Every structure is written in C-alpha cells, then in structure tokens.
Amino acid sequence: MDPAHCRIFLVDNDVRATKVLAQMLREDGFDVEITFDGATAIARLGRDPLPDVLITNYQLPHVDGLSIVRFARSRSDRLPVLMITGYREVLEPAAKDFDPPIRIFGKPIAYAELLHELEPYKR
C-alpha cells in the first residue's frame, strides 16, 4: 500500500500536539484522521472504513484508550495499535494482553521511533 493509502486514526485530547503530529504524519505521506475524545473515537470506529493503524492516547475524556482499543479490535482483531501515554510503565503489562500486542510510546513521543514503527504499513 502506498503511504498515502495508509489511513491512520489519531486520538488524543491534547489538541495542539495532535494537530502537529497529524501534520507531520501527513507530510510523511500518511492519510490522517483525528479526534480528541474517547466517545467520538468509538463512534468513528463503529463506521467503515476502519483505519489501517490506530494511534491513541490512554487518558482521554469520556472513554480511555484501552476501551477504544478493545472496541476497535472487536471490529478488526488484527488492527495495529500504537498507544501514546505518560503512564508507560503502568500500561506495558496490559498492552501484552492484546494479540497482537499494543505498541506503547511514552510522552513526549519520539517521532523517528513512531515513523519506524509505521514503516511496515507503507509498503
């Protein structure tokens, strides 16, 4: 798949940081859709087409990131998920309970590391 056809759904309540990250990903050729709260993310994930990759924060208004992941995986059990969090140590054990595991990124996010993780979806 061309990176422009790799659809990333980005969920984070930090509006400014989310917009900056989305812009950087778009400049690197990804198609990015964003939202800022968990309830809206669940509603969006209830519709097709599903994204190719889900990137979500853990701590969100209304619904937390793990609940979003559970819902997304109920629709697509192999959906790649990357979680951004300030609670990395707390979430890493829970991330391993998912199959495939959730990839955890601490805040502030290392953009080069994120791009490296997204590389397989560029094809």
Backbone bond lengths (Angstrom), bond angles and torsions (degrees), N, CA, C in turn:
res aa  C-N    CA-C-N  psi(-1)  N-CA   C-N-CA  omega(-1)  CA-C   N-CA-C  phi
1 M - - - 1.443 - - 1.516 108.65 -
2 D 1.289 116.03 138.06 1.463 123.72 174.67 1.529 107.54 -66.52
3 P 1.354 120.11 141.59 1.464 119.58 -178.44 1.519 112.42 -57.39
4 A 1.331 117.71 -29.23 1.460 120.34 178.27 1.524 110.37 -66.19
5 H 1.322 116.40 -20.49 1.457 120.43 179.12 1.525 111.31 -97.39
6 C 1.305 117.29 -0.51 1.462 121.21 174.74 1.520 106.59 -84.58
7 R 1.327 115.75 108.80 1.464 121.61 -177.29 1.528 109.68 -90.44
8 I 1.316 115.55 119.07 1.460 121.85 177.88 1.522 108.08 -107.75
9 F 1.331 115.34 131.85 1.460 121.02 173.87 1.517 106.73 -106.82
10 L 1.332 116.10 116.48 1.457 123.75 -173.95 1.529 109.15 -109.74
11 V 1.347 116.38 122.57 1.458 121.94 -177.40 1.526 109.23 -123.96
12 D 1.331 116.50 116.42 1.465 120.66 177.81 1.517 108.16 -159.84
13 N 1.325 117.29 141.57 1.456 120.93 -178.06 1.526 113.48 -84.35
14 D 1.326 118.57 -7.27 1.465 121.56 175.26 1.526 107.21 -84.43
15 V 1.316 115.46 94.03 1.468 121.70 -171.42 1.519 112.02 -56.31
16 R 1.316 117.35 -50.26 1.466 120.14 -176.23 1.532 111.10 -63.68
17 A 1.328 117.14 -48.87 1.466 120.28 -179.38 1.525 111.48 -62.87
18 T 1.329 116.83 -37.48 1.464 120.90 179.53 1.522 110.82 -65.26
19 K 1.311 116.54 -43.17 1.468 119.90 179.17 1.526 111.02 -64.79
20 V 1.331 117.43 -39.24 1.466 120.68 177.89 1.525 110.24 -64.99
21 L 1.339 117.33 -47.50 1.464 120.79 179.40 1.526 110.94 -61.44
22 A 1.318 117.15 -42.92 1.470 120.60 178.62 1.524 110.88 -60.59
23 Q 1.333 116.74 -42.85 1.463 120.32 179.17 1.527 111.34 -63.00
24 M 1.330 116.56 -42.39 1.469 120.29 178.63 1.527 110.37 -62.21
25 L 1.321 117.06 -43.76 1.471 120.18 178.95 1.529 111.14 -64.40
26 R 1.317 116.92 -40.12 1.477 120.37 177.27 1.520 110.45 -62.36
27 E 1.339 116.69 -41.55 1.467 120.38 178.66 1.525 111.17 -64.31
28 D 1.332 117.06 -25.47 1.457 120.79 175.93 1.525 112.19 -91.03
29 G 1.333 116.91 10.90 1.450 121.19 169.93 1.509 117.15 96.74
30 F 1.308 118.81 7.45 1.464 120.85 179.74 1.524 110.75 -92.71
31 D 1.320 115.25 152.35 1.456 122.95 173.09 1.526 105.62 -92.81
32 V 1.335 117.89 117.90 1.463 121.29 -172.43 1.522 110.78 -121.68
33 E 1.317 114.67 130.35 1.464 122.66 172.94 1.529 106.18 -114.98
34 I 1.339 117.11 138.52 1.467 119.65 -176.97 1.527 111.26 -125.83
35 T 1.324 114.00 154.80 1.457 122.19 167.67 1.519 107.64 -150.42
36 F 1.337 115.85 163.92 1.457 120.10 -169.53 1.522 115.18 -117.06
37 D 1.335 118.69 3.03 1.461 119.37 177.06 1.525 110.56 -147.42
38 G 1.328 114.20 158.26 1.456 120.75 -173.89 1.517 114.61 -65.38
39 A 1.331 117.61 -39.94 1.465 120.34 -178.45 1.526 110.99 -63.91
40 T 1.318 116.76 -42.51 1.466 120.41 177.84 1.523 110.48 -65.55
41 A 1.337 116.59 -36.75 1.466 120.39 178.03 1.528 111.11 -62.65
42 I 1.326 116.82 -44.61 1.478 121.07 178.49 1.527 109.54 -61.30
43 A 1.322 116.80 -44.99 1.469 120.12 179.69 1.522 110.51 -59.73
44 R 1.329 117.19 -43.96 1.466 120.80 -179.97 1.526 111.24 -65.01
45 L 1.315 116.86 -41.87 1.471 120.49 -179.04 1.527 112.30 -70.09
46 G 1.308 116.77 -11.62 1.465 120.90 175.12 1.515 112.93 -79.73
47 R 1.327 116.66 -7.36 1.479 121.70 -179.29 1.523 110.41 -112.81
48 D 1.305 115.84 155.07 1.467 121.84 172.85 1.520 108.64 -93.78
49 P 1.307 117.81 155.19 1.458 126.69 -2.28 1.525 110.80 -79.39
50 L 1.314 115.27 148.34 1.450 120.31 173.91 1.522 108.88 -75.44
51 P 1.321 117.00 154.21 1.469 118.72 177.31 1.526 110.31 -70.74
52 D 1.312 115.35 165.69 1.466 120.86 174.45 1.525 110.56 -82.54
53 V 1.339 116.40 -27.70 1.465 122.98 -179.73 1.531 107.79 -144.13
54 L 1.340 115.80 137.56 1.454 121.87 174.58 1.525 108.17 -108.56
55 I 1.338 115.91 126.99 1.464 121.76 172.99 1.521 105.95 -119.41
56 T 1.322 116.59 119.05 1.451 119.51 -177.48 1.520 112.04 -135.90
57 N 1.305 114.83 150.66 1.450 121.41 170.59 1.525 106.63 -80.70
58 Y 1.322 117.36 161.67 1.460 120.43 176.06 1.528 111.05 -84.45
59 Q 1.312 116.75 -52.41 1.459 120.86 -174.86 1.524 109.34 -88.97
60 L 1.343 114.86 109.28 1.460 121.97 -176.17 1.525 109.99 -135.77
61 P 1.323 117.19 157.35 1.464 119.05 172.45 1.534 110.85 -66.24
62 H 1.299 117.31 143.48 1.463 126.73 171.16 1.529 114.97 77.26
63 V 1.320 118.35 -49.61 1.470 122.22 -176.92 1.523 107.27 -142.84
64 D 1.335 117.80 132.34 1.465 118.96 -178.84 1.534 111.64 -79.72
65 G 1.323 114.56 167.07 1.458 121.26 -176.30 1.523 114.51 -60.38
66 L 1.334 118.02 -37.69 1.471 119.51 179.05 1.524 111.72 -65.24
67 S 1.323 117.03 -35.68 1.472 120.21 176.17 1.525 110.89 -66.03
68 I 1.322 115.82 -37.50 1.470 120.15 176.66 1.525 109.59 -63.18
69 V 1.318 116.07 -44.35 1.469 120.31 179.69 1.531 110.51 -61.89
70 R 1.320 117.13 -45.44 1.477 120.07 179.26 1.527 110.70 -57.80
71 F 1.342 116.46 -44.82 1.457 119.52 179.78 1.528 110.84 -65.24
72 A 1.317 116.70 -46.46 1.471 120.38 -179.03 1.531 110.56 -59.84
73 R 1.324 116.43 -43.50 1.470 120.19 -179.41 1.529 111.75 -70.68
74 S 1.316 118.26 -22.06 1.472 119.83 174.59 1.524 110.29 -69.41
75 R 1.320 116.44 -23.73 1.467 121.56 178.10 1.516 112.45 -93.19
76 S 1.339 116.12 -30.02 1.463 121.28 -179.34 1.529 107.40 -150.32
77 D 1.319 116.08 97.46 1.467 120.01 -169.65 1.526 114.90 -67.52
78 R 1.313 119.06 -12.80 1.470 121.96 179.19 1.522 112.22 -108.36
79 L 1.320 118.53 8.18 1.459 121.76 -177.79 1.528 110.69 -56.90
80 P 1.332 118.13 123.45 1.463 120.19 176.22 1.530 110.55 -66.58
81 V 1.337 115.95 132.89 1.456 121.39 -178.18 1.525 109.57 -128.45
82 L 1.319 115.06 130.75 1.460 122.60 173.22 1.518 106.10 -119.22
83 M 1.328 117.05 130.90 1.450 120.73 -179.23 1.522 109.77 -115.98
84 I 1.334 114.94 132.11 1.455 122.75 178.02 1.526 106.73 -104.33
85 T 1.326 116.67 128.98 1.452 118.47 -175.98 1.524 112.61 -157.37
86 G 1.292 115.07 152.45 1.451 121.21 169.94 1.520 110.90 -88.62
87 Y 1.332 116.89 0.64 1.463 123.63 -177.46 1.525 110.77 -115.52
88 R 1.301 116.97 42.58 1.458 122.80 -174.43 1.533 112.88 -52.67
89 E 1.328 117.13 -48.70 1.471 120.89 -176.44 1.525 111.49 -62.67
90 V 1.322 116.67 -34.30 1.458 121.25 -179.29 1.535 110.85 -73.15
91 L 1.333 116.30 -37.81 1.460 120.31 -173.00 1.526 114.64 -87.60
92 E 1.310 118.39 -22.76 1.466 119.02 -176.96 1.526 113.06 -57.03
93 P 1.334 120.95 -42.33 1.470 118.82 176.48 1.535 112.71 -62.06
94 A 1.326 117.60 -41.14 1.471 120.94 178.95 1.524 111.08 -65.97
95 A 1.330 117.74 -34.99 1.463 121.97 -178.75 1.520 111.63 -62.14
96 K 1.327 116.73 -31.94 1.466 120.93 -178.88 1.518 112.45 -74.28
97 D 1.344 117.25 -15.91 1.465 120.81 178.54 1.521 112.09 -74.50
98 F 1.316 117.28 -14.46 1.461 121.75 -179.92 1.525 109.15 -90.87
99 D 1.318 116.89 149.05 1.456 122.06 177.44 1.523 108.44 -128.48
100 P 1.330 118.38 111.31 1.458 127.61 -1.41 1.528 111.14 -70.87
101 P 1.340 116.39 155.90 1.463 119.93 -178.34 1.526 112.15 -61.36
102 I 1.309 114.39 153.65 1.466 121.03 174.16 1.524 107.00 -79.36
103 R 1.308 116.67 137.04 1.468 121.33 176.24 1.520 106.91 -90.16
104 I 1.338 117.53 123.46 1.462 122.96 -175.77 1.530 110.31 -100.21
105 F 1.340 115.64 133.57 1.460 123.01 175.11 1.522 108.13 -122.02
106 G 1.326 116.62 131.35 1.449 120.92 176.68 1.522 111.24 -78.78
107 K 1.323 114.89 164.06 1.462 121.04 174.85 1.513 108.30 -102.25
108 P 1.299 119.37 140.79 1.460 126.52 -4.07 1.530 110.05 -70.81
109 I 1.306 115.57 147.63 1.460 121.02 -175.51 1.528 110.58 -74.48
110 A 1.313 115.04 140.09 1.468 121.26 174.28 1.530 106.56 -88.75
111 Y 1.329 116.26 105.63 1.466 120.34 -172.83 1.524 112.37 -59.84
112 A 1.312 118.45 -40.97 1.474 120.73 179.96 1.527 110.63 -61.10
113 E 1.319 117.08 -37.79 1.466 121.37 177.98 1.531 110.40 -66.91
114 L 1.320 116.65 -40.66 1.464 121.24 177.43 1.528 110.34 -62.68
115 L 1.331 117.03 -46.42 1.471 120.32 178.37 1.520 111.41 -60.10
116 H 1.314 116.63 -40.78 1.474 120.68 177.98 1.532 109.98 -60.11
117 E 1.308 116.80 -41.55 1.474 121.25 179.70 1.530 111.35 -66.72
118 L 1.319 117.22 -32.17 1.460 121.69 -179.35 1.527 113.46 -82.46
119 E 1.313 117.42 -13.91 1.468 122.92 -176.10 1.538 113.49 -50.68
120 P 1.335 119.89 -44.20 1.481 118.73 -178.54 1.534 113.71 -61.92
121 Y 1.311 117.97 -19.81 1.459 120.22 -177.15 1.517 112.32 -90.22
122 K 1.338 116.47 -4.05 1.464 120.92 177.81 1.523 111.60 -78.11
123 R 1.296 116.05 -39.10 1.475 123.90 -175.75 1.495 111.43 48.23
